[in-house]
Amino acid sequence: MPVSKELLDILCCPKTRVALKELSAEQINKINKEISQKTINYADGKPVDKELEEGLITEDNKIIYRIDEEIPIMLIDMGIPAEQFKSLY
C-alpha cells in the first residue's frame, strides 16, 4: 500500500533532513535482485538480509529506507546507502 501523501509530506531523512519519495516497483525489483546476492549493507555495516516490500528514497537519491508492514523504518542505522546499487535508474 502506498504511503499517504500527508505522511510523505512530513517525512524526511533523519540523518540529512532531505525529503523522501517512494521507490517505484522497478526500483524495488532492482534493489531486491542485489539484496538476494547478499552484497548490500545497511548504514551500520550489517548485511541487508530481507528483501524490500516497499521503500522510500531521499530526493537526492542517496539513502533508502524500507517500509515493513506499512511502517516506514526511519532509523539512521537502518538506512541503505544507494551508492551500493549498480543502477536504480
N, CA, C and O of each residue as an XYZ file, in Angstrom:
356
protein
N       0.850     -1.176      0.000
C       0.000      0.000      0.000
C       0.898      1.242      0.000
O       1.810      1.352      0.820
N       0.642      2.158     -0.903
C       1.463      3.366     -0.971
C       1.353      4.206      0.302
O       0.338      4.184      0.998
N       2.417      4.937      0.581
C       2.432      5.858      1.717
C       1.494      7.020      1.386
O       1.500      7.525      0.263
N       0.701      7.436      2.352
C      -0.226      8.549      2.103
C       0.560      9.822      1.797
O       1.669     10.015      2.296
N      -0.020     10.670      0.987
C       0.626     11.937      0.632
C       0.886     12.781      1.873
O       1.920     13.442      1.970
N      -0.050     12.762      2.827
C       0.104     13.541      4.058
C       1.331     13.083      4.851
O       2.089     13.904      5.368
N       1.516     11.768      4.940
C       2.680     11.242      5.661
C       3.957     11.543      4.895
O       4.953     11.962      5.485
N       3.935     11.335      3.598
C       5.122     11.595      2.785
C       5.529     13.068      2.851
O       6.717     13.388      2.792
N       4.557     13.953      2.974
C       4.857     15.382      3.067
C       5.609     15.754      4.344
O       6.341     16.744      4.356
N       5.443     14.981      5.417
C       6.118     15.324      6.671
C       7.360     14.482      6.955
O       8.184     14.853      7.792
N       7.499     13.342      6.256
C       8.675     12.501      6.479
C       9.907     13.107      5.813
O       9.830     13.720      4.748
N      11.040     12.914      6.478
C      12.316     13.289      5.877
C      13.383     12.362      6.428
O      13.162     11.661      7.416
N      14.518     12.363      5.795
C      15.636     11.539      6.248
C      16.064     12.013      7.637
O      16.323     13.202      7.827
N      16.142     11.099      8.613
C      16.530     11.523      9.953
C      17.987     11.985     10.049
O      18.359     12.678     10.996
N      18.794     11.607      9.088
C      20.207     11.993      9.107
C      20.444     13.323      8.396
O      21.137     14.195      8.919
N      19.868     13.476      7.205
C      20.170     14.644      6.383
C      19.029     15.652      6.290
O      19.225     16.781      5.841
N      17.846     15.242      6.714
C      16.623     16.062      6.655
C      16.146     16.316      5.222
O      15.331     17.208      4.991
N      16.647     15.542      4.269
C      16.204     15.629      2.887
C      14.842     14.941      2.771
O      14.608     13.910      3.400
N      13.951     15.513      1.968
C      12.625     14.930      1.753
C      12.748     13.544      1.101
O      13.781     13.190      0.535
N      11.665     12.785      1.202
C      11.645     11.415      0.682
C      10.612     11.263     -0.415
O       9.644     12.019     -0.493
N      10.838     10.271     -1.260
C       9.869      9.883     -2.284
C       9.794      8.364     -2.302
O      10.711      7.683     -1.844
N       8.701      7.842     -2.830
C       8.532      6.395     -2.871
C       9.379      5.781     -3.975
O       9.584      6.381     -5.030
N       9.864      4.577     -3.713
C      10.552      3.814     -4.741
C       9.512      3.225     -5.688
O       8.422      2.845     -5.260
N       9.844      3.151     -6.951
C       8.957      2.523     -7.923
C       9.085      1.003     -7.821
O      10.039      0.492     -7.235
N       8.130      0.297     -8.387
C       8.185     -1.172     -8.406
C       9.442     -1.644     -9.138
O      10.066     -2.626     -8.737
N       9.809     -0.944    -10.207
C      11.017     -1.302    -10.958
C      12.268     -1.134    -10.102
O      13.152     -1.991    -10.117
N      12.345     -0.033     -9.355
C      13.494      0.183     -8.470
C      13.544     -0.890     -7.382
O      14.620     -1.402     -7.070
N      12.411     -1.229     -6.812
C      12.377     -2.256     -5.767
C      12.847     -3.595     -6.327
O      13.581     -4.319     -5.655
N      12.437     -3.930     -7.534
C      12.895     -5.178     -8.151
C      14.404     -5.193     -8.329
O      15.050     -6.204     -8.056
N      14.976     -4.076     -8.788
C      16.425     -3.991     -8.959
C      17.145     -4.107     -7.613
O      18.152     -4.804     -7.495
N      16.619     -3.422     -6.615
C      17.211     -3.467     -5.276
C      17.159     -4.894     -4.727
O      18.156     -5.398     -4.209
N      16.007     -5.540     -4.840
C      15.847     -6.893     -4.305
C      16.741     -7.905     -5.011
O      17.200     -8.866     -4.393
N      16.989     -7.698     -6.287
C      17.903     -8.583     -7.018
C      19.300     -8.533     -6.379
O      19.951     -9.562     -6.200
N      19.737     -7.337     -6.046
C      21.069     -7.205     -5.434
C      21.066     -7.655     -3.977
O      22.051     -8.219     -3.502
N      19.963     -7.410     -3.262
C      19.867     -7.893     -1.881
C      19.976     -9.420     -1.869
O      20.633     -9.989     -0.997
N      19.336    -10.078     -2.828
C      19.368    -11.546     -2.874
C      20.772    -12.082     -3.126
O      21.058    -13.238     -2.813
N      21.647    -11.255     -3.686
C      23.039    -11.665     -3.926
C      23.921    -11.447     -2.694
O      25.119    -11.729     -2.715
N      23.304    -10.939     -1.622
C      23.987    -10.735     -0.336
C      25.170     -9.771     -0.440
O      26.211     -9.984      0.182
N      24.998     -8.705     -1.237
C      26.086     -7.738     -1.424
C      25.748     -6.359     -0.878
O      26.548     -5.432     -1.014
N      24.571     -6.203     -0.257
C      24.091     -4.892      0.167
C      24.094     -4.806      1.693
O      23.696     -5.752      2.373
N      24.543     -3.673      2.226
C      24.607     -3.454      3.668
C      23.802     -2.229      4.081
O      23.610     -1.295      3.303
N      23.337     -2.262      5.330
C      22.723     -1.090      5.941
C      23.826     -0.075      6.256
O      25.011     -0.379      6.124
N      23.437      1.110      6.667
C      24.397      2.164      7.008
C      25.329      1.740      8.140
O      26.471      2.195      8.202
N      24.854      0.874      9.034
C      25.701      0.419     10.142
C      26.648     -0.714      9.756
O      27.396     -1.212     10.599
N      26.621     -1.125      8.483
C      27.528     -2.164      8.002
C      26.960     -3.572      8.039
O      27.554     -4.489      7.474
N      25.828     -3.759      8.690
C      25.214     -5.088      8.733
C      24.565     -5.384      7.385
O      24.038     -4.486      6.727
N      24.608     -6.666      6.977
C      24.016     -7.011      5.680
C      22.495     -6.896      5.691
O      21.840     -7.199      6.688
N      21.954     -6.455      4.569
C      20.505     -6.438      4.385
C      20.117     -7.877      4.063
O      20.522     -8.417      3.034
N      19.342     -8.490      4.934
C      19.020     -9.914      4.773
C      17.566    -10.165      4.405
O      17.136    -11.314      4.311
N      16.813     -9.097      4.198
C      15.394     -9.225      3.876
C      15.072     -8.285      2.718
O      15.395     -7.098      2.762
N      14.432     -8.827      1.684
C      14.078     -8.004      0.532
C      13.052     -6.944      0.922
O      12.339     -7.087      1.916
N      12.992     -5.884      0.126
C      12.042     -4.807      0.359
C      10.670     -5.155     -0.203
O      10.560     -5.707     -1.298
N       9.638     -4.834      0.543
C       8.274     -4.905      0.022
C       7.928     -3.543     -0.584
O       7.355     -3.450     -1.670
N       8.291     -2.501      0.148
C       8.125     -1.114     -0.275
C       9.313     -0.342      0.267
O      10.037     -0.835      1.132
N       9.515      0.868     -0.239
C      10.613      1.659      0.271
C      10.511      3.116     -0.107
O       9.742      3.512     -0.983
N      11.318      3.900      0.590
C      11.428      5.336      0.343
C      12.891      5.636      0.041
O      13.790      4.946      0.522
N      13.116      6.665     -0.756
C      14.473      7.093     -1.054
C      14.519      8.607     -0.921
O      13.556      9.296     -1.259
N      15.626      9.117     -0.435
C      15.754     10.565     -0.320
C      15.692     11.190     -1.713
O      16.071     10.564     -2.702
N      15.215     12.423     -1.777
C      15.080     13.090     -3.076
C      16.419     13.298     -3.774
O      16.461     13.495     -4.988
N      17.518     13.255     -3.011
C      18.842     13.341     -3.634
C      19.377     11.958     -4.013
O      20.523     11.824     -4.442
N      18.532     10.924     -3.850
C      18.843      9.542     -4.259
C      20.050      8.940     -3.539
O      20.806      8.174     -4.136
N      20.237      9.282     -2.257
C      21.404      8.793     -1.541
C      21.106      7.726     -0.493
O      21.954      6.872     -0.234
N      19.921      7.756      0.115
C      19.619      6.810      1.191
C      18.224      6.223      0.982
O      17.268      6.934      0.672
N      18.136      4.912      1.161
C      16.877      4.185      1.023
C      16.429      3.736      2.411
O      17.238      3.282      3.221
N      15.139      3.870      2.672
C      14.544      3.378      3.917
C      13.454      2.379      3.570
O      12.617      2.635      2.705
N      13.471      1.250      4.244
C      12.477      0.223      3.976
C      11.150      0.563      4.637
O      11.096      1.317      5.608
N      10.097      0.000      4.097
C       8.772      0.073      4.701
C       8.372     -1.373      4.973
O       8.238     -2.166      4.041
N       8.183     -1.716      6.229
C       7.786     -3.063      6.617
C       6.395     -3.020      7.225
O       6.142     -2.280      8.176
N       5.496     -3.820      6.668
C       4.119     -3.886      7.152
C       3.494     -2.500      7.229
O       2.830     -2.150      8.204
N       3.724     -1.716      6.169
C       3.184     -0.361      6.001
C       3.769      0.664      6.976
O       3.221      1.757      7.120
N       4.872      0.324      7.646
C       5.512      1.240      8.597
C       6.897      1.621      8.068
O       7.761      0.755      7.925
N       7.118      2.904      7.778
C       8.458      3.337      7.361
C       9.455      3.154      8.515
O       9.205      3.590      9.638
N      10.576      2.509      8.222
C      11.622      2.283      9.224
C      12.645      3.402      9.064
O      13.554      3.326      8.236
N      12.473      4.445      9.880
C      13.257      5.667      9.718
C      14.387      5.752     10.749
O      14.521      6.755     11.450
N      15.180      4.712     10.834
C      16.335      4.689     11.729
C      17.595      4.906     10.905
O      17.768      4.282      9.858
N      18.464      5.777     11.365
C      19.679      6.103     10.610
C      20.487      4.852     10.292
O      20.926      4.676      9.156
N      20.689      3.983     11.274
C      21.478      2.768     11.061
C      20.830      1.800     10.081
O      21.512      0.962      9.491
N      19.498      1.912      9.903
C      18.769      1.011      9.003
C      18.599      1.614      7.606
O      17.953      1.014      6.747
N      19.170      2.784      7.379
C      19.177      3.345      6.033
C      20.088      2.502      5.154
O      21.067      1.929      5.632
N      19.769      2.429      3.893
C      20.580      1.660      2.949
C      21.211      2.656      1.975
O      20.507      3.261      1.166
N      22.536      2.829      2.049
C      23.186      3.765      1.121
C      22.979      3.327     -0.330
O      23.353      2.217     -0.709
N      22.385      4.200     -1.130
C      22.038      3.867     -2.517
C      23.255      3.724     -3.409
O      23.155      3.135     -4.486
N      24.389      4.238     -2.999
C      25.603      4.144     -3.810
C      26.039      2.688     -4.038
O      26.841      2.414     -4.931
N      25.513      1.758     -3.232
C      25.854      0.338     -3.370
C      25.233     -0.314     -4.596
O      25.678     -1.377     -5.027
N      24.212      0.313     -5.158
C      23.483     -0.297     -6.253
C      24.075      0.113     -7.594
O      24.394      1.279     -7.825
N      24.210     -0.863     -8.460
C      24.796     -0.603     -9.769
C      23.955      0.353    -10.580
O      24.478      1.252    -11.239
N      22.645      0.158    -10.532
C      21.777      1.015    -11.333
C      20.360      0.976    -10.775
O      19.725     -0.078    -10.743
N      19.877      2.119    -10.342
C      18.495      2.221     -9.892
C      17.650      2.957    -10.914
O      16.426      3.007    -10.789
N      18.296      3.533    -11.932
C      17.548      4.377    -12.879
C      17.761      3.953    -14.292
O      17.205      4.558    -15.208
